[in-house]
Amino acid sequence: MQALSTRHLLGIKDLQKKDIELVLDTAKEFKEVINRPIKKVPSLRDITIANIFFENSTRTKLSFELAEKRLSADVINFSSSGSSVKKGETLLDTVNNILSMKVDMIVMRHSSPGAPHFLSQKIKANIVNAGDGTHEHPTQALLDAYSMREKVGDLACKKIAIIGDILHSRVALSNIFLLQKMGAEVRVCGPNTLIPKHLPELGVKIFHNVREALEWCDVANVLRIQLERQQIKYFPSLREYSLYFGINKKMLDELNKEIVVMHPGPINRGVELSSDAADSHHSIILNQVENGVAVRMAVLYLLAQNN
Ligand code: NCD
């Protein structure tokens, strides 16, 4: 049986192309499973997984929990609001207490970049990064890649534009790493203030005109403006952002080609994407959510083999 080259999924940066292919191929099998009348398999029976979320989440948290339950794992959920973190407990103490209850795997979302990497040096359980601050969100990039591959085929030589708040987005960075490893060309588009200065070093070209980006790409991955991470003003107003970088259905229909529109959610309708674009035939946003469960089942299943 093929195995992942790692015990933890901390980021896409550490993965090899063959790891990514293994996750995507395994996810395809799990997608078949979850579309059967009996959606559950016993693969992770006797494995206990703790989902520990120190930051808000809807899709990612529910998707992991469902993936774990469909693999028959035992699941416990922890969220920092209402916990002893508020009483001053350290991250490591919190996690060590959870692990003493015989937990095998940790799925963690944290606002500090590198928090799961730090933990991986201190504890024995497998760790899955469910988003660390502005750094990485590996399972989102994997489910995005799965959804793209399902829609447009092999990713090699495909043109992907990531449009929006690139500076604060862990989805953007994980997508860039993954798509480049798979041989796709990635470019970004957004206001200059929301483009990290190091991007050209990664070989990523930049558009400042959203229509040019749309004309260039096969797939547009549209991102939310992460206002909660912005301590200063990066652009005058959301209205102005939407005027220059917002995407509507008319813009998509006027392109002389097929285009696929993606978004990791949550969408701010009317800001980065109009409702008619988000709900149009160009959009695969709900397919992404569906595929998220299968991709996370694949990740958890494969990591459990490396325990
Ligand atoms: C993203 C996240 O939390 O990084 N959402 C998600 O996981 N589906 C993107 C975002 O919050 O905008």
Residues whose N, C-alpha, C, O or C-beta is under 5 A from the ligand:
A	BS01	NCD	R59 T60 G131 H137 R224 P264 G265 P266
